Amino acid sequence: MNGMNFEGMVKMACAAPIWTVEAEGASWRKMAQACSDQGGRLVSIWGSEAGKGVSVFAACVFSEGMLILRCSAADGKFESLADIFPCAARMQRAVHDMLGVRCGEEGERPWLSHGLWPPFPLRKSYDPSADFVCEEESYRFVSVEGEGVHEIAVGPVHAGIIEPGHFRFQVVGEKVLRLEERLGYKHKGIEKAFEGLTPREGAKLAARISGDSTVAYSWAYAMALEALCGVTVSTRASLLRGILLERERIANHLADLGALGNDAGFSFGLAQFSVIREDMLRTSKAHFGHRLLMDIIVPGGVSVDIDAKAGEAIFAECAAVREKVLVLREIYADHTGLQDRFLATGKVESGLAARLGLTGLAGRASRNVSDLREDHPYAPYDRLGVSMATHHGGDVAARVSVRFDEILESLRLIRAMLEMMPEGETAGEIPECSGFGAGWVEGFRGEVLVTLEVEKGVIRRAHAHDPSWQNWPVLEFAVIGNIVADFPLINKSFNLSYSGHDL
């Protein structure tokens, strides 16, 4: 950033540089504000205990790369960034839940903690075997009062096969005045589970953070470890990783498009997209050994290679899927009932999207454009020229349109990667090393960040960030003014992760 002096650079297997800066006192907020003033955005806030106390980190992105700020919270407090980046508020509350350092009033209401496990589990002194008495939680929801206003509570247990999350609606008739979310019911202690693992063991855990983003998390983790150890993967391995990530993106978009059609009463769409997705999953199983592509990206490269016959089959499948998706896109566009439900529903204006930090697919549908594959391309995307899918509408229809565009672009990218695939090794050795590394990739929801602290051959701290952290708060705004019956449709159009959020 203009006028800023950076102290150090983190090695990263990405074209974008990452700087780390000790930001004590006023410089913590000053540098965050400078990033915001230059059009930057916040990716994540997390904490880590080392030595005499806790340090709090903030990863901010601007045009030149990523800036990771670090400040000490040894006195149990740190300055809030929520007035600069509104999406920081819940992340800061989570830092308190995990490590016990407070950020003003934001620490008074828990976020991930429901009082069902001992406090501050990321402290080194945490003892999971210690006796702990669960107390009945009293969580202060914000209420709206007035004539005709009533409250509808939904969840955390839902009628469908869905992870737990609680939604508190304030409504007049069928119109939503306000929505407040309560998450954390899926908390699994994953970041705690990383502690003490070897880096190779950590790769297995990273792949299981969120089942629909196993490739994205595996790649971000591997990238962080490779950066830390100074390892560069082969061109063939990076191209195979790109193919895996784009297949994961396509599979999730196909599922979402089918579910969105079904939520709008068009079960034909669900049936057709489900068939295409199932065929792709079977292809993945046949040629990569796993339907969801789990454990294929490993530190140093990939664990599975493909031969020429498999490459030809995947190439041909891309052409077939493209033709089917184009037909279904036309059907969706011409279906009056679908368009009546999609258009102007769950709208997020571009100005609001920018202020709240809406990211990934949902952000691109509201003209808040960012895609790491184009903005800060990492191998192999630095050789491909990705065409970013965007829209200006900001409603369900826009998010549907972006999904269609991304499927078509991912199919093109897969074919391009197959065509440029060289011979060569697919995996390399990872030496034992210590230090800090970061991995940053564009998953199907948006940017996934993994940071690693390794000491004497074991993981001291691993932090994983899902773009749902930024986007869950925006959903509360997207539903305002809509009817209650449209919430499932709006919610599905974002398709945010509980599992990736409730680590």
C-alpha angles and dihedrals in degrees: 000000000000113000095008126119115211120209103204145000127228114222110242136175091232137089090242117084120228120209126195119207133185101231109185126170116344094355091073091067095030094060093043089052091048090054091050092047090057093052096266127146138213117251102179148341121207142152137231131190117222134151112337101354152341126306122202120213131200121191112205125182127210134161096283097047141280128327117201111199120199125195132174120247094182090134090055095256141086135180119266121244094189094105088056097039111018092198088066093075099081093038089055091049088052091052088058092048092051103037109013099241113133132220106199117276092342089079093059095078116051120229111187096015119085094175092259098114134039115281127270101011095183091063112108089231093058112126113195090191094058119112112263130181113213112222126203107264121233107197117186109228117190111246133201119218132196144099112315095007117134136168131241119194117201123187152301081182111045133200093237131057096280135130117258122275132145123227122190113197126194107200145172107210104318096330117104115230097175141355127201122189129209116194135165097092090115095054108146104173092242096151089052090048090058091063113103096010121125113247090252091053089047090060090063091052093047090057089058100051093097121003096214092051102041092129094048094050093041091053095045090050093047090047091052093050093044090051091049092051097038094243123153118199122223123265091247092052093049091050091050089050089052092051091050093049093049091048089052090049093050094047092053094046091050090052092048095049091051093047092048090053090049093049088055092052097262104120091168088073092053092050095049098045091045091057092051091047093047091052090052092049090052090050089052090051092049097049105024101029099241133069093218094035094243121175094004096111106064133169107284097024136311133324097218129052128193128223128221093269092054090048091053091050093050091046092052092046090056091057092048094047091048093056093048093047092050090054092048092047090057091048091051092048093050097045107102094197093054095046091048089057096040104044117087091355118131093358121188113190116224093244092054091045091055094046094049095043098244105185144181122018094344091051093049089052088059096047092259092128124198131133120164091211088066105022098046105007119200124193124322095015091061086072099042111058104227118216106220115225111226140165136185100210100083093200134105090276090056093050089050090050093050090052092054091048092048093051091053092046092048090052089052092048093051092053091047091051092049091051093052095042110132128198116261148100120317102199137038137188122268112215122216107266143156133221143066127310138172134207123194126181139160109250124186092271095040140278119356117199127194123180124189134199111192124184127181093345098310134089114260096178135358123185123192122189127195122199088234087082088070097039105045092073091051091056087065089061096040092062096050112114093015125107121261092245090063094057096089089052094048092045092051092048088063094037095193124187125249093180095049090048101044099059 
